[in-house]
Amino acid sequence: MCCSLPAMLQVLSLSLALSLAIQWILWVAAALLQTEKFYDLAGSGTFILLSQLSLRWTGTKYLRQQIQTGLITVWGVRLGTYLFLRILRDGHDRRFNEVRDNPGTFFVYWTVQGIWIFVTLLPSLILNFEKRNKPLGLSDYLGWTLWTIGFLTQAIADQQKWNFKNDPDNAGTFIQSGLWAYSRHPNYLGEILQWSGLFLSASSVLSGFQYLSIISPIFVWFLLNYVSGVPLLEKQGLKRWGGDPVYMNYIQNTPVLWPLKF
């Protein structure tokens, strides 16, 4: 039997409240210490926690739900570990240069993270709260295939950039090899593909108002493409290498996200 609208809204509201509560508690510690070093790790950890809790709240644990939750957990562990090691190596995150010593603005960043986690997880939360089950079908396999492509794209791109940054010969230069030769932000492309795939697999059991959860991959794409991802890095890149003809040639001939030129 399908979960009723009031019941679904209740558990979703609880999930949002929990996501925000975790971020606000950690904001207190981050503001006192004036550090952003565990910001991304907290985000990934909250993704994992909410997905695992939602799997257990209804007690169904259908195969589709277990696979979906497992994929989110794998993504969270890998990305969270990578981002934490990266900030330990670099010592800071430039996104927070004007923020870490301003508790009010810092609070906004942590709040936005809580909302981002909830919206991005929405299809998977609905899936885990849904008591109906259906045999695995084409949408599931296509979705998980898309997730796998996205996961590998992001993981390979991150590792390539990590290796590039760790080579002293590359100090002060920008990466344009590997996957970065086909997309200026292949890691973001992988992120978008993963959450699109998870929506597609969750859609196997969605019905009615639940399809509104398509906002998840759209939100991830919009956020990365127009707000916190691409615009910030493109601006930083032009500031550092805007006078370098090699860099200008790179951005003129390499697509921003999708490895296709229109």
C-alpha positions in Angstrom: 0.0 0.0 0.0 1.3 3.5 -0.9 2.3 5.8 1.9 -0.4 8.5 2.3 0.5 12.1 1.7 0.2 13.2 5.3 2.3 10.3 6.5 4.9 10.9 3.8 5.1 14.7 4.6 5.5 13.8 8.2 8.6 11.6 7.7 10.0 14.0 5.1 9.6 16.9 7.5 11.4 14.9 10.2 14.2 14.2 7.8 14.6 17.9 6.9 14.5 18.8 10.6 17.2 16.2 11.4 19.4 17.4 8.5 19.2 21.0 9.7 19.7 20.1 13.3 22.9 18.3 12.6 24.3 21.2 10.5 23.3 23.7 13.2 25.0 21.8 16.0 28.2 21.4 13.9 28.0 25.1 13.0 28.4 26.0 16.6 31.7 24.1 16.8 32.9 25.4 13.4 32.1 29.0 14.4 33.9 28.7 17.7 36.9 27.2 16.1 36.6 29.4 13.0 37.2 26.4 10.7 35.6 24.9 7.7 37.7 21.8 7.8 34.9 19.4 8.6 32.1 21.2 6.6 32.2 18.8 3.6 32.8 15.8 5.8 29.7 16.7 7.8 27.7 17.0 4.6 28.7 13.6 3.4 28.1 12.1 6.8 24.6 13.5 7.0 23.8 12.1 3.6 24.8 8.6 4.8 23.0 9.0 8.1 19.7 10.1 6.6 19.7 7.5 3.9 20.5 4.7 6.4 17.9 5.9 8.9 15.2 6.2 6.3 15.9 2.6 5.3 15.3 1.5 8.8 12.3 3.7 9.8 9.7 1.7 7.8 11.3 -1.7 8.3 10.7 -2.8 4.7 14.3 -3.0 3.4 13.3 -4.1 -0.1 16.2 -4.9 -2.5 15.8 -1.7 -4.4 15.9 0.3 -1.2 19.0 -1.5 0.0 20.8 -1.0 -3.3 19.9 2.7 -3.4 21.0 3.3 0.1 24.2 1.4 -0.5 25.1 3.5 -3.5 24.5 6.7 -1.5 26.7 5.3 1.3 29.5 4.4 -1.1 29.3 7.9 -2.7 29.3 9.6 0.7 32.3 7.6 2.1 34.4 8.2 -1.0 33.6 11.8 -1.6 33.7 12.8 2.1 37.1 11.1 2.6 38.5 12.8 -0.5 37.3 16.2 0.4 38.5 15.9 4.0 41.9 14.8 2.9 42.0 17.6 0.4 41.3 20.3 3.0 43.8 18.8 5.4 46.4 19.0 2.5 45.5 22.5 1.4 44.8 23.9 4.9 41.7 25.9 3.9 38.8 26.2 1.4 38.7 29.4 -0.5 34.9 29.4 -0.5 35.1 30.4 3.2 37.8 33.1 3.1 35.2 35.8 3.9 33.0 33.6 5.9 34.7 31.5 8.6 35.2 34.5 11.0 31.6 35.7 10.5 29.2 33.5 12.5 26.1 34.8 10.9 27.2 34.2 7.3 28.8 30.9 8.4 25.4 29.9 9.8 23.8 30.5 6.4 26.3 28.2 4.7 25.6 25.4 7.2 21.8 25.9 6.8 22.1 25.8 3.0 24.0 22.6 3.3 21.2 21.0 5.4 18.6 22.0 2.8 20.9 20.8 -0.1 21.2 17.4 1.6 17.4 17.0 2.0 16.5 18.1 -1.5 19.2 16.0 -3.1 18.1 12.9 -1.1 14.4 13.5 -1.7 13.8 10.7 -4.3 15.7 8.2 -2.2 14.0 9.2 1.0 10.6 8.8 -0.6 11.7 5.4 -2.0 12.8 4.2 1.5 9.6 5.5 3.1 7.4 3.9 0.5 5.9 0.6 1.6 5.0 -0.6 -1.9 7.4 -2.7 -3.8 7.8 -3.7 -7.5 10.1 -6.1 -9.2 13.3 -4.6 -10.4 12.9 -3.3 -14.0 14.5 -1.2 -16.7 14.4 2.0 -14.8 16.3 0.5 -12.0 19.0 -0.9 -14.1 19.3 2.2 -16.3 19.4 4.4 -13.1 22.1 2.3 -11.4 24.1 2.2 -14.7 24.0 6.0 -14.9 25.0 6.2 -11.3 28.0 3.9 -11.9 29.1 6.0 -14.9 28.8 9.2 -12.8 30.6 7.6 -9.8 33.6 6.5 -12.0 33.7 9.8 -13.7 33.8 11.7 -10.5 36.2 9.4 -8.7 38.7 9.2 -11.7 38.5 13.0 -12.2 39.2 13.6 -8.5 42.1 11.2 -8.4 43.6 12.7 -11.6 43.4 16.2 -10.0 44.8 14.9 -6.7 47.8 13.4 -8.5 48.3 16.6 -10.5 48.3 18.8 -7.4 50.7 16.5 -5.6 53.3 16.8 -8.4 55.7 19.7 -7.6 56.3 20.2 -11.3 52.7 21.3 -11.7 52.8 24.1 -9.0 51.0 27.2 -10.2 49.5 25.5 -13.3 46.1 24.0 -14.1 45.1 20.5 -15.0 44.1 19.9 -18.7 44.8 16.2 -19.0 42.8 13.0 -18.5 39.1 13.6 -18.1 39.9 17.3 -17.7 40.8 17.4 -21.4 37.2 16.7 -22.3 35.4 18.7 -19.6 36.5 21.6 -17.5 34.6 20.2 -14.5 34.3 16.4 -15.0 33.8 15.9 -11.2 30.7 18.0 -11.3 29.5 16.1 -14.3 29.9 12.8 -12.4 27.9 14.3 -9.5 25.0 15.3 -11.7 24.9 11.8 -13.4 24.9 10.0 -10.0 21.9 11.9 -8.6 20.1 11.7 -12.0 20.6 7.9 -11.9 19.3 7.6 -8.4 16.1 9.6 -9.3 15.6 7.3 -12.3 15.9 4.1 -10.2 13.6 5.6 -7.5 11.0 6.5 -10.1 10.2 2.8 -10.4 7.9 3.1 -7.4 7.1 6.8 -7.4 3.5 7.9 -8.0 1.5 11.1 -8.0 3.0 14.0 -6.0 6.2 11.9 -5.4 7.4 12.7 -8.9 8.0 16.2 -7.7 11.2 14.7 -6.3 12.7 15.2 -9.8 13.8 18.5 -8.3 16.7 16.6 -6.9 18.9 16.2 -10.0 17.6 19.5 -11.4 18.7 21.2 -8.1 22.1 19.5 -8.2 22.6 20.6 -11.8 21.5 24.2 -11.1 23.6 24.5 -7.9 26.8 23.2 -9.5 26.3 25.0 -12.9 25.1 28.4 -11.7 25.7 28.9 -8.0 28.4 27.3 -5.9 30.4 25.2 -8.4 31.3 26.2 -11.9 30.9 30.0 -11.5 33.2 30.2 -8.5 35.9 28.0 -10.0 35.7 29.7 -13.4 36.1 33.1 -11.7 39.1 31.9 -9.8 40.6 30.4 -12.9 40.3 33.6 -14.8 41.8 35.6 -11.9 44.8 33.3 -11.7 45.5 32.4 -15.4 43.4 34.9 -17.4 46.6 36.3 -18.9 47.9 32.9 -19.9 47.1 32.1 -23.6 47.3 28.4 -22.9 44.5 28.7 -20.3 42.4 30.9 -22.5 42.7 28.3 -25.3 41.7 25.6 -22.9 38.5 27.3 -21.7 37.6 28.3 -25.3 38.0 24.7 -26.6 37.0 22.6 -23.7 33.3 22.3 -22.7 32.3 23.4 -19.3 30.5 20.2 -18.2 29.3 17.9 -21.0 32.2 16.5 -23.2 30.3 17.7 -26.3 30.5 21.0 -28.3 27.3 22.4 -29.8 
